[in-house]
Amino acid sequence: MRWFEVALWRRWPSLFPDCTARVWAWDAFSAVEYTMRRYRLALVDYASVYAEDHALIYRAHKIAVPLEEELLLTAAEEMVCVDGFVVGNVARLMKRDERMEEVEWVSD
């Protein structure tokens, strides 16, 4: 896993991205998908991702993520860091009151 800088544009071309995040993830698309779910974006026109070690630069157009389904994370995705803060051991994202909330569990 490594740090990725993610920038998302809802409309392309545009001078500045609509959303940015620093995400700890396995690959670039997982970082894009997590950022889209975090900001509740079902569709973006353009995404740009680069690894902090500059080993990977990833660009994509017209990305869609279904937001209404319940997302179960794998064991490899349990530890999630966003914008430099450790979110914690995320068990799953579940739907409550028509929005997604992160559900954390703490082990002793």
N, C-alpha and C positions, 0 to 999 in steps of 0.2 A: 504494500500500500504506500501511497505517497500523496503529497499535497498537490492540488490542482487549483489554478485560478480560473474561474468560470465567469463569462460575460454573456448575457442573453439579451437579444433584441426582439421585441414584439413586432416591430415594423423595420424592414430593411430596404434601402439604406437609411441610416440615421447616424448622426454624429456621435452620440453617446449611448451606451447600453442602458436598458431599462433596469436590469438586475445584475448584480455582481456578487460573488461569494468566493470564499477560500474554503475548499472542501478536501477532507482526507478520504480518499476512495481507492478502489482497486484499479479502475480504468477511467478514461475520459468520459465515456458515455454515462457511466454510473454517476459521475459527478454532475453532469448536465441534468440527468433525470432527477437526482435528489434536489438540485437547485430549483428545477421547475416545480416539483411537488411542494417544496418549502414556500415558494412564492405563489402557489396555486395558479400556475400557468399551464393551460392545457395545450397551447400551441405557441411556438415561437418561430419567427422567420429565419433567425440566424443565431448560431451559438459559436463561441470561440473559447477554447480551453487550452491552457498550456501547463505543463508540469513545471514545478518550480526549479527543477534542475535543468530545464530547457531541453530535455531529452525527447519531448513529445509536444507537438502543436497539432491541435485537432479543431477542424472547422466543419460545421454542418448547416444545412438549410432545411427549413420546413420540418421541424421536429414536433411530434404530437405525443402526449402522454395522457392516458385515461386517468382522470382524477377520482372518479366515482367508485372505483374498485378498492377493496381493502388490500393493502400492501403488506405482505409478510416478508420480513427480511431474513436472509440466510445468516448463518452463524458468522460468516466472514464479514458481514455488513453490520454487525451488532454495535461495534464501536464506531461512532460517527462524530467527526469534528467539523464544525462549521464556523467560519470567520475567526478561527483561532481559539474558540471555546469548545471544550469537550461537552457534548450534549449528554453523553452517558451511554449506558448499555440500553439501546433502544430495542425493546421487545417487538413492537410492531407499531404501525400507524393505523389508527382505527377511526372510524367515522363517528362523530358526535355532533349533534346540533348542526348538521349539514356543513361541517368543516372538518378537516383532518387535524388531529392533535397527536402529538408524540406522547407515547406511554412509556415511561421509564420504570425499570425495576432495579432495585439496589440489592446487591448480595453482600452479606456480612463477611 
